């Protein structure tokens, strides 16, 4: 999954795609569709629409890799590893940590992949740089399959064993169904409209990405100038969402972070 796949876009017309559930809030027509839904966009500025015509916010509501890691953490009985607990008990089905997997090693691997997954939402240098001779030689020594495994597949195959895929699918489907139900709400009751003033202020301070996760209770973390992480409970409570959006962005990290 690359840094843009699975991301939702909320445009001036308030065309919304949440995670992989893609839909519009009634001000645009679909311009593309797939088995995963429809993408609707419009570049028109509509009189009386309070949404700034040039404001684009990406919302990820059902990120597969992050949800998979949260599921595995519960299924294998791993440590919290710095991430909040999820809301409610997860039915992990027949999932269990394989006997051959050391608990300490699994915790360390989980923390490593959890941090790596967040890099997709982080700020980084997107410029194209020429490869040095040493880097080219290292790349030549690695097979295409190894490169895909290391840089493209998240989470890694390490988590394929000992996980009940049907149980994970049921847990993720529960969240997708809640999103589907909320699609039926009137436009004025959608979280971004109810907290539009705070959202605009956050956008003016650089916010472009919002990642929602099924954390327990209130959670909000502006992990960078461009990205805010919120719990589902926080996003769907107007007061809590306004508080989350009003949090100032962190200071610019030092060079070499």
JOZI-V370497 format. One record per residue. RES is the residue in one small letter. PHI is phi in whole degrees, -180 to 180 (none if undefined). OMEGA is omega in whole degrees, 0 to 359 (999 if undefined). Layout:
RES,PHI,OMEGA
RES,PHI,OMEGA
This chain:
x,none,179
x,-89,189
x,-72,181
x,-111,182
x,-67,179
x,81,183
x,-87,179
x,-93,177
x,-122,174
x,-114,185
x,-103,181
x,-60,179
x,-84,183
x,59,168
x,-78,189
x,-124,167
x,-130,184
x,-103,185
x,59,177
x,-103,175
x,-101,190
x,-106,181
x,-160,181
x,-119,174
x,-103,162
x,76,181
x,-118,180
x,-151,178
x,-108,180
x,-65,177
x,-112,174
x,-157,181
x,-145,178
x,-153,177
x,-63,183
x,-90,177
x,139,182
x,-128,174
x,-112,182
x,-123,181
x,-141,172
x,-152,179
x,-100,183
x,-77,173
x,-92,185
x,-101,181
x,-60,178
x,85,178
x,-81,184
x,-73,180
x,-75,179
x,-55,189
x,-66,181
x,-106,180
x,-88,177
x,-125,179
x,-120,177
x,-100,181
x,-123,175
x,-109,184
x,-106,185
x,-140,182
x,-66,186
x,-60,185
x,-64,181
x,-67,178
x,-65,179
x,-62,180
x,-67,177
x,-64,178
x,-64,181
x,-63,180
x,-57,178
x,-73,185
x,-65,182
x,-96,180
x,67,180
x,-78,176
x,-69,177
x,-57,177
x,56,174
x,85,179
x,-102,181
x,-62,175
x,-71,178
x,-83,180
x,-79,178
x,77,179
x,-83,178
x,-92,173
x,-81,185
x,-87,177
x,61,182
x,-91,182
x,-66,173
x,-166,179
x,-68,179
x,-60,182
x,-60,183
x,-78,181
x,-96,178
x,-73,183
x,-61,179
x,-63,178
x,-64,180
x,-65,177
x,-61,181
x,-63,179
x,-65,180
x,-62,180
x,-61,180
x,-63,182
x,-73,177
x,-62,178
x,-64,182
x,-63,181
x,-66,181
x,-73,178
x,-63,178
x,-66,182
x,-106,186
x,-91,175
x,-85,178
x,-155,181
x,-75,181
x,-95,180
x,-67,178
x,-90,182
x,-117,179
x,-67,179
x,-81,176
x,-77,178
x,-59,181
x,-65,179
x,-67,179
x,-63,180
x,-65,179
x,-66,179
x,-66,180
x,-63,183
x,-85,183
x,-111,179
x,-73,178
x,-60,181
x,-64,179
x,-67,179
x,-65,179
x,-63,180
x,-62,186
x,-80,190
x,-112,185
x,-115,186
x,-91,178
x,-135,350
x,-69,185
x,-75,180
x,-67,178
x,-55,185
x,-96,178
x,-75,182
x,-81,175
x,70,180
x,-124,177
x,-80,184
x,-62,179
x,-67,179
x,-66,177
x,-63,180
x,-62,179
x,-63,181
x,-64,179
x,-68,180
x,-64,177
x,-59,179
x,-71,177
x,-63,180
x,-66,177
x,-63,177
x,-64,179
x,-61,179
x,-65,181
x,-71,176
x,-62,184
x,-83,181
x,-67,174
x,-60,182
x,-52,184
x,-68,181
x,-98,176
x,-72,189
x,-58,181
x,-71,176
x,-77,181
x,-67,180
x,-117,188
x,-62,181
x,-60,178
x,-67,179
x,-65,179
x,-61,179
x,-62,179
x,-66,178
x,-63,178
x,-65,177
x,-94,174
x,112,184
x,-67,176
x,-131,184
x,-127,174
x,-127,179
x,-113,178
x,-102,177
x,-130,184
x,-80,178
x,-73,179
x,-74,175
x,66,182
x,-81,173
x,-148,175
x,-153,180
x,-148,175
x,-82,188
x,-75,176
x,-158,179
x,-60,186
x,-99,190
x,-129,175
x,-119,175
x,-106,181
x,-135,172
x,-80,177
x,-61,180
x,-61,180
x,-70,185
x,-68,184
x,-100,170
x,-121,188
x,-57,181
x,-67,181
x,-67,180
x,-67,177
x,-62,177
x,-64,180
x,-62,181
x,-68,182
x,-83,179
x,-65,182
x,-69,177
x,-67,179
x,-67,176
x,-67,180
x,-59,181
x,-65,180
x,-65,179
x,-60,179
x,93,180
x,-58,999
